[in-house]
Amino acid sequence: MIRTSKITHAVRVLFATLVGLLMAAPLFYMITNSLMTTSQTSDLTPQIIPDSLHFSNYSDAVSGVTQVIYSRSFINSVIFTFFVVLLQWMLCVSGGLVIAKMRFRSRGVITALLAVSLFIPILTTLIPTFFVTLKIGIINTYPGLIFPIVAQTGFGTLLFRQYISQIPDELFDAARIDGANWWTILRRMVIPLARPATGAYVAISVLTAWNMYLWPLVAAQSGNLEVLTQTLANLGNQTFGGTHPQNIVYAAIVIVTLPMIIVFLCVQPYFIRGLTGSGVE
Amino acid sequence: MSELSTVNNLPAASVGPKRRRPARRDGRAAFLMMGPNFALFSVFIVIPIVAGLYLSFTTWNITTGPPKWVGLANYTKLFNDPIVGVAVGNTVKFMLFGVIPTVVIALGLAMLVNVRFRFVGVVRSLYLVPAAMSFAASAIVWRYIFLDGPGYGVVNWVISQFGVAPPNWLVSTTYALPALDVIAIWLSLPVATILYLAALQRIPVSVIEAATLDGAGPMRRVRSIIWPMVRPMTILVAIVALLSFTNGSFDLVNILTPTGGTNYATTTLIFYIYQQAFLYGLYGYAAALAVLQIAIIGGALVALRLFHTLGTRRG
């Protein structure tokens, strides 16, 4: 009995590993291909292992005649992601506190509106959001790129509300009796206590912002504001005609996605907690 | 605290159901603290939803000035536009053939990795790491896997080893949409798997052990224990997948089939909206199409909800 279950266990582990490798295979394929020569990637039989490691593909992707990634879009992506996450975090943590612990009349309505907004992706309100942003006069500027995304506070606010509502009321009452106002409570008590929620929120929002494509495509029509997803998308269109060699394109994708993959692997527990409201063992 | 005692001391009659609100009121502080959040939310989320409805009754082109009221003209046009039917069909197909496999495969994967061994964390990372990829990056990685380049892509190479002529995936009218679905499924699986894994881990190990001792085989355990226990999570998995496929139905289409596919094969509704607005400048018409899009997403959510309620009642 014990013997069989040990074998079953070993088979399960092996099978789980193999399927996992299959799931990640496109990423391994991307990395190995990014290190090949052009002639190897264009071999009629798909190649898995590079003959030798051509790290020069990476420098070729960011400089010289084969350059496909420009520092400008890298910087734009960093600016976009940084400000979206920072500003939205400020709004969400304070909003979460308000909804979780403060008493006021329209609390239910606001909570409901935020919840409903989770089901309305920006794609569906693209035209009117563009219209409003245009009317305000900030299309093709950093604020126009950033603020409409910062405004999507539904997920974050509800995430923080969930977390903050688990902090005992007594702590808040005690702080109030000691004469602390709500801003002090936010700064001194809620933000430090809600650090795990902040971790979960940042993990999810950084990925979302870095990977966002449609809004930048519409709101940043001038090349000066181009973000990396747009750069990659253009590569996709051009490679249709085979303008760029596959190894250089793959090197470019590795350069763009590797930071996020590393970030993801580091914050994976936070990411999972943000999605499930609890950890996974 | 003094307010609290005041309310408690009031005669019961005046503390009617309407008055039984929390005693402490933080209206002012709440207003100031929630203000920036809600103001921005209103300007860029609430107002656009209303403005979208208004725009759908107008013609508007950025170059020709402010929107002009045209009544129901856009909606009449919408019902007579043959491409709208095609786009709605493509959207529904893309969602169905994307969300259903995602739910089923994710449950399988979650059961697979719900096992303990020393390197389980590393193995799980293999499953989850696609979550770090954008649609844009994955689109291009998969393009080469499917076909492109001077040689065959991996998929077509494997197919041709069986002596079958591989399809030209992205140009084909039959295979282009399924190809995009494969990419979107791959990208949606990590989050779906995480959600199911969390649900699976709430099932006490003792329950499953007891069932095994009572002679329940693997299929029986899935049907009688695991599925009933994770079913509540399925609605969430499906909703999250649905929203992810909504995004994918633009990003992947626009990057991999920038013209909307051969004979509109991959023209999804969102892509068509984008084309009408930002390619042809028909913003009013696009807004009317967007109303249709919201109706479809709303319909899908209601259907999911109904499906869920019915299933729960029967089970």
HADDOCK unambig.tbl for C-alpha pairs under 7 A between the chains (distance, minus, plus):
assign (segid A and resid 16 and name CA) (segid B and resid 112 and name CA) 5.69 0.50 0.50
assign (segid A and resid 16 and name CA) (segid B and resid 113 and name CA) 6.04 0.50 0.50
assign (segid A and resid 17 and name CA) (segid B and resid 123 and name CA) 5.86 0.50 0.50
assign (segid A and resid 20 and name CA) (segid B and resid 123 and name CA) 6.22 0.50 0.50
assign (segid A and resid 20 and name CA) (segid B and resid 126 and name CA) 5.18 0.50 0.50
assign (segid A and resid 20 and name CA) (segid B and resid 127 and name CA) 5.29 0.50 0.50
assign (segid A and resid 21 and name CA) (segid B and resid 126 and name CA) 6.38 0.50 0.50
assign (segid A and resid 23 and name CA) (segid B and resid 126 and name CA) 6.77 0.50 0.50
assign (segid A and resid 23 and name CA) (segid B and resid 127 and name CA) 5.87 0.50 0.50
assign (segid A and resid 24 and name CA) (segid B and resid 126 and name CA) 5.49 0.50 0.50
assign (segid A and resid 24 and name CA) (segid B and resid 127 and name CA) 6.57 0.50 0.50
assign (segid A and resid 30 and name CA) (segid B and resid 141 and name CA) 6.39 0.50 0.50
assign (segid A and resid 42 and name CA) (segid B and resid 149 and name CA) 6.41 0.50 0.50
assign (segid A and resid 42 and name CA) (segid B and resid 150 and name CA) 5.44 0.50 0.50
assign (segid A and resid 42 and name CA) (segid B and resid 151 and name CA) 5.46 0.50 0.50
assign (segid A and resid 43 and name CA) (segid B and resid 151 and name CA) 5.85 0.50 0.50
assign (segid A and resid 44 and name CA) (segid B and resid 151 and name CA) 4.24 0.50 0.50
assign (segid A and resid 44 and name CA) (segid B and resid 152 and name CA) 6.09 0.50 0.50
assign (segid A and resid 45 and name CA) (segid B and resid 151 and name CA) 6.91 0.50 0.50
assign (segid A and resid 45 and name CA) (segid B and resid 157 and name CA) 7.00 0.50 0.50
assign (segid A and resid 46 and name CA) (segid B and resid 152 and name CA) 6.88 0.50 0.50
assign (segid A and resid 46 and name CA) (segid B and resid 153 and name CA) 6.41 0.50 0.50
assign (segid A and resid 46 and name CA) (segid B and resid 154 and name CA) 5.75 0.50 0.50
assign (segid A and resid 91 and name CA) (segid B and resid 36 and name CA) 6.87 0.50 0.50
assign (segid A and resid 91 and name CA) (segid B and resid 37 and name CA) 5.03 0.50 0.50
assign (segid A and resid 94 and name CA) (segid B and resid 33 and name CA) 6.21 0.50 0.50
assign (segid A and resid 94 and name CA) (segid B and resid 34 and name CA) 6.76 0.50 0.50
assign (segid A and resid 95 and name CA) (segid B and resid 33 and name CA) 6.71 0.50 0.50
assign (segid A and resid 95 and name CA) (segid B and resid 34 and name CA) 5.07 0.50 0.50
assign (segid A and resid 95 and name CA) (segid B and resid 37 and name CA) 6.55 0.50 0.50
assign (segid A and resid 98 and name CA) (segid B and resid 30 and name CA) 5.66 0.50 0.50
assign (segid A and resid 98 and name CA) (segid B and resid 33 and name CA) 6.91 0.50 0.50
assign (segid A and resid 98 and name CA) (segid B and resid 34 and name CA) 6.41 0.50 0.50
assign (segid A and resid 102 and name CA) (segid B and resid 26 and name CA) 5.82 0.50 0.50
assign (segid A and resid 102 and name CA) (segid B and resid 30 and name CA) 6.52 0.50 0.50
assign (segid A and resid 103 and name CA) (segid B and resid 22 and name CA) 6.71 0.50 0.50
assign (segid A and resid 103 and name CA) (segid B and resid 24 and name CA) 6.54 0.50 0.50
assign (segid A and resid 103 and name CA) (segid B and resid 25 and name CA) 5.05 0.50 0.50
assign (segid A and resid 103 and name CA) (segid B and resid 26 and name CA) 5.33 0.50 0.50
assign (segid A and resid 103 and name CA) (segid B and resid 27 and name CA) 6.76 0.50 0.50
assign (segid A and resid 104 and name CA) (segid B and resid 25 and name CA) 5.81 0.50 0.50
assign (segid A and resid 104 and name CA) (segid B and resid 26 and name CA) 5.87 0.50 0.50
assign (segid A and resid 104 and name CA) (segid B and resid 27 and name CA) 4.86 0.50 0.50
assign (segid A and resid 124 and name CA) (segid B and resid 290 and name CA) 5.69 0.50 0.50
assign (segid A and resid 124 and name CA) (segid B and resid 293 and name CA) 6.61 0.50 0.50
assign (segid A and resid 124 and name CA) (segid B and resid 294 and name CA) 6.28 0.50 0.50
assign (segid A and resid 125 and name CA) (segid B and resid 48 and name CA) 6.30 0.50 0.50
assign (segid A and resid 125 and name CA) (segid B and resid 49 and name CA) 6.23 0.50 0.50
assign (segid A and resid 125 and name CA) (segid B and resid 52 and name CA) 6.82 0.50 0.50
assign (segid A and resid 127 and name CA) (segid B and resid 52 and name CA) 6.99 0.50 0.50
assign (segid A and resid 127 and name CA) (segid B and resid 283 and name CA) 6.79 0.50 0.50
assign (segid A and resid 127 and name CA) (segid B and resid 287 and name CA) 6.16 0.50 0.50
assign (segid A and resid 128 and name CA) (segid B and resid 48 and name CA) 4.72 0.50 0.50
assign (segid A and resid 128 and name CA) (segid B and resid 51 and name CA) 5.77 0.50 0.50
assign (segid A and resid 128 and name CA) (segid B and resid 52 and name CA) 4.90 0.50 0.50
assign (segid A and resid 129 and name CA) (segid B and resid 44 and name CA) 6.02 0.50 0.50
assign (segid A and resid 129 and name CA) (segid B and resid 48 and name CA) 5.16 0.50 0.50
assign (segid A and resid 132 and name CA) (segid B and resid 48 and name CA) 6.80 0.50 0.50
assign (segid A and resid 148 and name CA) (segid B and resid 44 and name CA) 5.44 0.50 0.50
assign (segid A and resid 151 and name CA) (segid B and resid 40 and name CA) 5.07 0.50 0.50
assign (segid A and resid 151 and name CA) (segid B and resid 41 and name CA) 4.67 0.50 0.50
assign (segid A and resid 151 and name CA) (segid B and resid 44 and name CA) 6.13 0.50 0.50
assign (segid A and resid 152 and name CA) (segid B and resid 41 and name CA) 6.33 0.50 0.50
assign (segid A and resid 153 and name CA) (segid B and resid 41 and name CA) 6.68 0.50 0.50
assign (segid A and resid 207 and name CA) (segid B and resid 132 and name CA) 6.32 0.50 0.50
assign (segid A and resid 211 and name CA) (segid B and resid 134 and name CA) 4.58 0.50 0.50
assign (segid A and resid 213 and name CA) (segid B and resid 251 and name CA) 6.93 0.50 0.50
assign (segid A and resid 214 and name CA) (segid B and resid 251 and name CA) 6.97 0.50 0.50
assign (segid A and resid 229 and name CA) (segid B and resid 136 and name CA) 5.82 0.50 0.50
assign (segid A and resid 232 and name CA) (segid B and resid 136 and name CA) 6.25 0.50 0.50
assign (segid A and resid 232 and name CA) (segid B and resid 137 and name CA) 6.39 0.50 0.50
assign (segid A and resid 233 and name CA) (segid B and resid 136 and name CA) 5.68 0.50 0.50
assign (segid A and resid 233 and name CA) (segid B and resid 255 and name CA) 5.48 0.50 0.50
assign (segid A and resid 236 and name CA) (segid B and resid 140 and name CA) 5.60 0.50 0.50
assign (segid A and resid 236 and name CA) (segid B and resid 255 and name CA) 6.14 0.50 0.50
assign (segid A and resid 236 and name CA) (segid B and resid 256 and name CA) 6.72 0.50 0.50
assign (segid A and resid 237 and name CA) (segid B and resid 255 and name CA) 6.34 0.50 0.50
assign (segid A and resid 237 and name CA) (segid B and resid 256 and name CA) 6.96 0.50 0.50
assign (segid A and resid 242 and name CA) (segid B and resid 149 and name CA) 6.81 0.50 0.50
assign (segid A and resid 253 and name CA) (segid B and resid 137 and name CA) 6.14 0.50 0.50
assign (segid A and resid 257 and name CA) (segid B and resid 133 and name CA) 6.42 0.50 0.50
assign (segid A and resid 260 and name CA) (segid B and resid 132 and name CA) 5.81 0.50 0.50
assign (segid A and resid 261 and name CA) (segid B and resid 129 and name CA) 6.69 0.50 0.50
assign (segid A and resid 261 and name CA) (segid B and resid 132 and name CA) 5.43 0.50 0.50
assign (segid A and resid 264 and name CA) (segid B and resid 132 and name CA) 6.12 0.50 0.50
assign (segid A and resid 272 and name CA) (segid B and resid 194 and name CA) 6.66 0.50 0.50
assign (segid A and resid 276 and name CA) (segid B and resid 195 and name CA) 6.03 0.50 0.50
assign (segid A and resid 276 and name CA) (segid B and resid 198 and name CA) 6.55 0.50 0.50
assign (segid A and resid 280 and name CA) (segid B and resid 198 and name CA) 5.71 0.50 0.50
